[in-house]
Amino acid sequence: MKKLILTFLLLTTILQFGNSQVVVKQGSFPTMCRGGAYVTQINPIVIKETLPSDFAVAFWLPYEILAPTGYQFDISTCTLIYYGADGSVSLPSLGLGNYNFLFTVSVATTSSIDSIKITGLRVVALNSATSPATSKRIVSTYPGGDHIENGNMPANNQTHAILTSIANPAPTITYTPDPYYCNLENINNTLTATPAGGTWSGTGVSTNKFNAFNITANSYTLSYSVVNGGICTNQSTVDVVVKTSPTVTMSSSDADNIICQGQSVTFTGISTGSNKRFQFLKN
């Protein structure tokens, strides 16, 4: 019994002193790729006022959740739910994708709103994002307001989420292509790039080899992709040129091609293509 009374007194003390009147349950977000796409929060953000009478003012109160530098909120799929009576919460009718997520609380003097839950909030990490970064709520912009804080809550003191992003630099291709490749040459050329462990793709590519055999003459782009942190993909490319191998036929002035010692014979070579160079070889 004494232990139970002591616990009750301890809880009462926490609620009445310090910054205990506003309790925030931090939301969570997936790890983001810098310069990548928006991600949606996994767990909701819950802002709870332990003294619901602090909402009891006959005004609408704007509040903000501050996006960390380098991050940007999108409220297009966001939902606000409030718990209590005689009040409402709403999203602004302004452009989406603002750096700060602004929402309003509208209450009556008899309000009993005690908490607000935020779900579906999306965020993107810009190329300038740092990691980790903290998202916090700032005080109401209503003059003389701060009713959620009730004068007890320093600005930017309530953390709503820790946002994590991963930088994803492009890989470096170290393979130097030949000026061109002939499509009748069956040669496997080893492709190289850093960091290791990435994936090569493109016409004529098999694993980390490029072979122009039987490929239509053209210019082709080979890509090397790497995955950073298991979620962020980036790539570099290199261009190769494939040319049509010439076809060659040869004939001699001897009818049966049985040539005797001292006999004079003329050989004629015919080939396709342009800018040709040729050489006759024996054996």
C-alpha positions in Angstrom: 0.0 0.0 0.0 2.8 2.4 0.8 4.5 1.6 -2.5 1.3 2.4 -4.4 0.8 5.7 -2.6 4.4 6.7 -3.3 4.0 5.9 -7.0 0.9 8.0 -7.2 2.6 11.0 -5.5 5.6 10.6 -7.9 3.3 10.7 -10.9 1.4 13.7 -9.6 4.7 15.6 -9.1 5.8 14.9 -12.7 2.5 16.2 -14.1 2.5 19.4 -12.1 6.1 20.6 -12.4 8.7 21.2 -15.1 7.7 20.5 -18.8 5.5 17.6 -18.1 2.2 19.1 -19.3 2.9 18.3 -22.9 3.8 14.7 -23.7 4.8 13.8 -27.3 5.0 10.3 -28.5 7.6 10.4 -31.3 6.6 9.2 -34.7 9.0 7.1 -36.8 9.9 7.3 -40.4 11.8 5.0 -42.8 15.4 5.7 -43.7 15.5 8.0 -46.7 17.8 8.4 -49.7 19.1 11.9 -50.0 17.7 13.4 -53.2 15.3 10.4 -53.4 11.5 10.1 -53.0 9.1 10.9 -50.2 8.6 8.3 -47.5 5.5 8.0 -45.2 5.7 7.8 -41.4 5.6 4.3 -39.9 4.2 5.2 -36.5 2.0 8.2 -35.6 3.0 11.4 -33.8 0.8 11.9 -30.7 0.8 15.3 -28.9 -0.9 15.0 -25.5 -1.8 17.8 -23.2 -2.1 16.5 -19.6 -4.2 19.5 -18.7 -7.0 19.6 -21.3 -8.2 23.0 -20.0 -5.2 24.6 -21.6 -7.1 24.3 -24.9 -10.0 26.2 -23.4 -9.8 29.4 -25.4 -12.3 30.6 -28.0 -9.8 31.0 -30.8 -8.2 28.9 -33.5 -4.6 28.3 -32.8 -2.0 27.6 -35.5 0.9 25.2 -34.5 3.9 24.0 -36.5 6.0 20.9 -36.7 9.4 22.2 -37.9 11.0 20.2 -40.7 14.8 19.9 -40.1 17.1 21.7 -42.5 17.4 19.7 -45.7 14.0 17.9 -45.2 10.6 18.8 -46.6 7.1 17.7 -45.4 4.2 16.7 -47.7 0.8 16.6 -46.0 -1.1 15.3 -49.1 -1.8 12.0 -47.3 -1.8 13.3 -43.8 -4.6 12.8 -41.3 -5.2 14.6 -38.0 -7.3 13.0 -35.3 -8.2 14.7 -32.0 -9.4 13.1 -28.8 -11.9 15.0 -26.6 -14.9 17.2 -27.3 -15.9 20.7 -28.3 -13.1 21.3 -30.7 -11.5 20.4 -34.0 -8.1 20.2 -35.7 -7.5 20.9 -39.4 -4.9 21.1 -42.1 -4.2 24.4 -43.9 -5.5 25.2 -47.3 -2.1 26.1 -48.7 0.4 24.4 -51.0 1.7 21.0 -50.1 5.3 20.2 -49.6 6.1 23.1 -47.3 9.2 23.0 -45.2 7.0 23.4 -42.1 3.9 21.4 -41.4 1.3 23.8 -40.1 -2.0 22.7 -38.5 -4.7 24.5 -36.6 -6.6 23.7 -33.4 -10.0 25.3 -33.0 -11.6 25.0 -29.5 -14.4 26.4 -27.4 -14.1 27.7 -23.9 -15.4 24.4 -22.7 -13.0 22.3 -24.7 -11.8 19.0 -23.5 -9.4 18.2 -26.3 -6.5 16.4 -24.7 -4.5 14.9 -27.6 -3.9 15.0 -31.3 -2.6 12.1 -33.4 -0.9 12.8 -36.8 -0.7 9.9 -39.3 0.2 9.7 -43.0 2.8 12.5 -42.8 5.4 12.2 -45.6 8.9 13.6 -45.7 11.7 13.8 -48.3 15.4 14.2 -47.7 16.9 16.8 -50.0 20.5 16.6 -51.3 21.5 19.0 -48.5 20.0 16.8 -45.7 22.1 15.8 -42.7 21.6 12.7 -40.7 20.2 12.1 -38.2 18.0 15.2 -37.9 15.4 16.1 -35.4 11.8 17.3 -36.1 10.3 19.4 -33.3 7.2 21.4 -32.6 7.4 25.1 -32.0 5.1 27.2 -29.9 1.7 28.6 -31.2 2.0 31.6 -33.4 -1.2 33.1 -31.7 -0.2 36.3 -29.8 -0.1 35.5 -26.2 -1.0 31.9 -27.0 1.2 29.0 -26.3 -1.8 27.3 -24.7 -0.6 23.8 -25.4 2.7 24.8 -23.7 0.8 26.8 -21.0 4.0 28.8 -20.5 5.7 25.7 -19.4 7.3 24.5 -22.7 10.4 26.1 -24.2 10.2 26.5 -27.9 11.5 23.5 -30.0 11.7 21.4 -26.9 9.4 18.5 -28.0 10.9 16.1 -30.4 8.4 14.5 -32.8 10.8 12.3 -34.8 14.4 11.6 -35.6 14.8 11.6 -39.4 17.6 9.5 -40.9 18.9 9.8 -44.4 21.6 8.1 -46.4 24.0 9.8 -48.9 24.3 7.9 -52.1 27.2 9.0 -54.2 27.4 7.7 -57.7 29.9 4.9 -58.4 33.0 5.3 -60.5 33.4 3.3 -63.7 37.1 2.4 -64.2 36.6 0.4 -67.4 38.0 2.3 -70.5 36.1 1.1 -73.7 37.9 0.6 -77.0 37.1 3.1 -79.7 34.8 0.6 -81.2 33.9 -3.1 -81.2 33.2 -5.4 -84.2 30.1 -7.5 -84.0 31.7 -10.6 -85.4 34.4 -10.7 -82.8 33.4 -13.1 -80.0 35.5 -11.5 -77.2 34.5 -11.1 -73.5 35.7 -7.7 -72.1 35.8 -7.5 -68.3 34.0 -4.4 -66.9 35.3 -2.7 -63.8 34.0 -0.1 -61.4 34.1 1.0 -57.7 32.8 0.3 -55.2 32.7 -3.4 -55.9 29.5 -5.4 -55.5 27.3 -3.5 -57.9 25.4 -4.7 -61.0 26.2 -4.2 -64.6 23.4 -4.0 -67.2 23.0 -3.1 -70.9 23.1 -4.7 -74.3 25.9 -7.3 -74.6 26.4 -7.4 -70.8 26.6 -10.7 -69.0 27.4 -10.4 -65.3 30.6 -8.2 -65.5 31.5 -8.9 -69.2 30.7 -7.1 -72.4 30.7 -8.9 -75.7 29.7 -7.3 -79.0 29.2 -10.6 -80.8 26.1 -10.6 -83.0 24.9 -7.2 -81.7 23.5 -4.7 -84.3 25.9 -1.9 -85.1 25.0 1.1 -82.9 26.0 3.1 -79.8 25.1 1.5 -76.5 25.1 2.7 -72.9 26.2 0.3 -70.2 25.2 1.0 -66.6 26.7 0.1 -63.3 24.4 0.4 -60.2 25.2 0.1 -56.5 22.9 0.0 -53.5 23.8 2.0 -50.4 22.4 1.0 -47.0 20.2 -1.6 -48.7 17.8 1.1 -49.9 19.4 3.8 -52.1 20.4 3.0 -55.6 22.7 5.1 -57.8 24.5 4.5 -61.0 27.1 5.6 -63.5 27.2 4.9 -67.2 29.7 4.4 -70.0 29.1 4.4 -73.8 30.4 1.8 -76.3 30.3 1.8 -80.1 29.6 -1.4 -82.0 30.4 -1.5 -85.8 29.5 -4.0 -88.4 32.3 -6.4 -89.1 33.2 -6.5 -92.8 32.5 -9.6 -94.9 35.3 -10.7 -97.1 35.5 -12.9 -100.2 38.6 -13.8 -102.2 39.2 -15.3 -105.6 42.2 -16.1 -107.8 42.9 -16.0 -111.5 43.7 -19.7 -111.5 40.6 -21.7 -112.5 41.2 -24.7 -110.2 43.4 -22.9 -107.6 46.1 -25.5 -108.2 49.1 -23.4 -108.6 52.4 -24.6 -109.9 55.8 -23.3 -109.0 56.7 -20.2 -111.1 53.1 -19.6 -112.1 51.8 -16.0 -111.9 48.4 -15.7 -110.2 46.3 -12.7 -109.3 44.3 -12.7 -106.1 41.3 -10.4 -105.7 39.7 -9.6 -102.3 36.2 -8.0 -102.0 34.8 -6.7 -98.7 32.0 -4.6 -97.3 32.4 -1.4 -95.4 34.2 2.0 -95.9 37.6 3.4 -95.0 39.0 0.0 -95.5 42.6 -1.2 -94.9 43.7 -4.6 -96.2 46.6 -7.0 -96.1 47.2 -10.3 -97.9 48.9 -12.9 -95.8 50.4 -16.3 -96.6 49.4 -19.2 -94.3 
